[in-house]
Amino acid sequence: MRVRHSVQPVRYWWVNQNQTYRHEVQGGYLWSPKRNANGARNPYYESMREVAPGDLVFSYMDTRILAVGIAQSYCWESPKPQEFGNAGQNWENIGWKVKVNFTELANKVRPKDHIEVLRPLLPERYSPLQPNGNGLQSVYLTGVPTPLAEVLLGLIGREVAPIALAGRGVKPEEGKGTDRSGD
C-alpha cells in the first residue's frame, strides 16, 4: 500500500488594513469579526477560515502594498484585540485570528500605477481592486489568483523572494490555530 503525501499549494491573499495595519503587522496577526454588524455572514471575513500555514498575504494600506506576510497558523476564535481601540467600533468582540509573520517592504507598490497589467488578472468575484485600480473599502481579506499574485510579486521585486521562500514548509504552531473546524 502506497501512502501519498500531498503538499498544499501556496495560496495568496490580499488584506486591506487601513484601520488596523500598524497593530496587525507589528503584532504578527490578522483579525476580523466573524460577521457584519447586522449579523450577516461576510465572504471577506469567512476567508479567514481558509488561510493555511505557508500562505502569502499582501498587506494593502493607503493605496499601496506595504508589507507581505506568511501565515503561521490556521484561524482560531479570538477576542477583538484591545490595541484596536476605537477602530472598528461596530465590529463584534469575538472574531477570527490568524498568526502572520509580516515583513514591511522597501518597494511599496501602488497597484493603480500598474492597473493596465493587473486589470486582466483581477478576479470577477471578490476582487481586491476596482477596475480603475482603486482599492475596495468593503474588502478585508480575499483570495488572489496565482497569475495576479505572480505579477504582484514581480512588481515588488527581489526583496520578496526570501519572504516567499520562507513560506515553504511552514507548519502550524501547536495550540491556537491548529484546529481547522472553525466554529
N, C-alpha and C positions, 0 to 999 in steps of 0.2 A: 504494500500500500504506500503510495507516494503522498507526502504532505506538501501542500502548496503554500508557500509563503508569499503573501501579496503585499506589495508596498503601495501604500496610498499615494496617489499623485498629489503634488503640492497644489493647493487651491489658493486663489488670490482674492483678496478682499479690499474694499475701499471704505474707509471710515471718515465721516465728516465730524470734526471735533471742534467746531467754533467755540462752544461754551466750555468745553472740558479738556481741551488739548493739553494744557500745562499739567493738570492733575494726572491725566491718564498716561501721557508719555513719560513724565518724570516718575510716576508711581508704578509703571510697568503693567498696565492693565487696560482693558476696555470694560465699560459698564453701561448697561442700558436697562430701562424699565422693561417689564415683561409685556406690558400693554400700553396703549394710548391712554390719555387722560380720561377718555369716555369709556374705557374698559374694553375697547375693541382690540383684536389682535393686529399687530403691525408687522408686515413682512420684513422690515428693516431691523426690528428687534428680534424676530424669530430667527434671523440669520445668525445670531449669536450662538444658537444651538447647533449650527453646522460647522463652526470653526473647529479645527483639529490641530494638535501639536505639529509644528513644522510649516503651517500655512503662513503665507506672507501677506502683510497688511500695509496698504498705502494709507498714510495719515494725511488728510487734506484739511487745511485751515486757511481762511483768508485768501482764497483763490490759488493756493499753491500746495504742492505735495511737500511737506516739511520734514517728514520722517517716514521710515519704513520699519516695520516690526515683524518679528517671528513669534507666532503663537506658541506658548509653552504649555498650554493646558486646553482641555475642553471647557465648556462653560459650566458654571455652578450657580446655584441660587445665592444671592448676596444682598445685604442691605445697601442702600444708596450711600456712596462714600461721603463721609462728613465733610471732607475737604471741598466738595462741590458747593457748599454754602448755599447761596441763593440761586445758583444755576439750576435750571430745570425744576422750578418751584411746583409745577403741575405734574411732575413725574411721580410714579409710585415709589414707595420707600423700599420695596423689595424688587430686585431685578436679576439680571444675568451678568456674570463677571467672567472674564477670560484673562488669564495671565499672558502678557505680551512683552517681549524684550525689544524695545524700540531703540533705534539709532537715528538721531537727528542728522539731516543731510546738509552738506555744504552746497550742493546744486539743488536749489529749491525750484522745481519745475512748475511752471504756470501752464496747466493744460490748455487754457484758452489760446495761448500763443502757438499751439500745435494742433488746433482743432481740425484743420483740413486733413491731417494724417489720422487723427483719432476718431473723427466722426464716423467713418465707415465701420469701425470696430466696436462702436457702442452697442450694447445690447438693446433690443427693442423694449424689453420689460426690465424694470428695476435698474435703469442706467444711473451711474453716479453723476453724470453730467448732462446738461441740456445740449441740444444740437449746436447751439451757438458757443458752447464751451464754458458757460457759467455753471457753477455748482447747483445742486438741488438741495434746498434747505430742509426739505421733508425727509431726506435720506440720512439714516445714521450709518448702518453697515449693509453693504451689498456686495454680492459676488462680482468679480471681474473676470471676463472670459480670458483664456490664456493668450490669444493673439493681442488683445489690448494690453494685458499685463506685460507681455514681451516688449511691446513698443514703449510703454512707460518705463520699464527697466532700462531700455536703450537710451531714452531721453535723460534719465538720471545719470547714467554713465557708470564708469568703473567703480565708483565708491560703493555701489550696491552689490557688486559681485560677492565680496566676502560675507555680506549680510545674508544674501540668498543661500550661499553655500552652508552657512551656519544652521539653516533651517532643515537641512537634510539629516535625517536620523534623530530628530528631536523626539524624545519620549515624554509622555505626560508625567508630570511630577506626582509623586504619591500624595494621596489626600485629596484636597479640593480639586475639582475639575477633572477627576478621572472617571466619574460616572457619566455615561452618555445618555442616561434615561431622561434628563431634562426636568420633567415635573416631579 
